[in-house]
Amino acid sequence: MAASSVTAITSCFLHRPRFSSSPLLHDGSRTILKVQDKSIEAWSQFAKRVSGEWDGFGADFSNEGKAIELPESVVPETYREWEVKVFDWQTQCPTLAEPEERVLQYKSIQLLPTVGCEADAATQYSVDERKVGGENGGLTAFAYQSSGSYVAVWQQKDNLLELEYCLINPQDRESRVRIIQLIQVLNNTEMVLQGIRVFREQWYGPFRNGDQLGGCAIRDSAFASTAPMAASDVAGIWKGSKAVSTFGTPNTEIFQELFDDKVQNSVRDGDNNILLPKQLWCSLKHSKEGETLSEVGWLLDHGQAITSSCLFSSTAKPQASPKLQ
């Protein structure tokens, strides 16, 4: 598949609850990715906030947002006897970013399900190691923000893209979500969503390479089988600042910082999104011009949301890195 071109944007919005048929606005902030010189300070702040032991739960969803059960072979016999369906993996994500080397390494670890507080002695089921910087191993675009949020485009085999969004809660820097869209690229042009992977993670301390598991001390719980968010909570007019970064142009590196841009309004209808549990949503939409827009969002407290998006050209190339709003 041809190298991709992406525009990425990450944003924070405020959305006042509706008291009439028309949504009202609150001020907010949004972040979008823009090509600019590297910022040592921004990377240093990013490295500080992204590094550490991130433990939590992860689950797979269909392209329609339906939770997928874990394989029966990994589910404890006790659960099978009780006819309890298991959808969530307990997960670890030890992460280390080098402040000076501009290298980010992390492992997504799935742990075999356990009963009760046997979680403290959980066994690894799978380990997926990723590296940003140096030998990039399939990385085609990476955009980051000093907050610790980032977007990465990973080229996998058989024309499969993994579009990974990491969103840090601006109200709680020790809480984050990672939403990964699994996208099949057909004929180097058409992008089709195959599935979604979601991780809800909490920061448990400095980097220890996964040597210590949060176990029963984990502050969160399994989420995949809980109710999805309501479409009406997404719909309306949102206002906020944005930050942007652009890829795919001549002499553009795959490694970009997200830079703040102007304030803008966004209108969402709520009907064309894939609604997920825990106030999360995502979408993959195609324009008449052949471009494809990927977006994920996280509805926070008090009518605030943080979103991140990637725009791909008609040849499935990233045009701008993840946009944070």
ABEGO torsion letter per residue (X at the ends): XBBBBBBBBBBBBBBBBBABABBBBBBBBBBBBBBBBBBAAAAAAAAAAABEBBBEBBBBBBAAGBBBBBBAAABBAAAAAAGBBBABBBBBBBBBBBAAAGBBBBBBBBBBBBBEAAAAABBBABBBBBBBEEBAGGBABBBBBAAGBBBBBBBBBGGBBBBBBBBBBAABAABBBBBBBBBBBBGGABBBBABBBBBBBBBAEBBAGGABBAEAABABBBAAABBBBBAAAABEBBBBBBBBBBBGBBGBBABBBBBBBBBBBBBBAGAABBBBBGGBBBBBBBBAAGBBBBBBBBBBBGGBBBBBBBBBBAAGBBABBBBBX
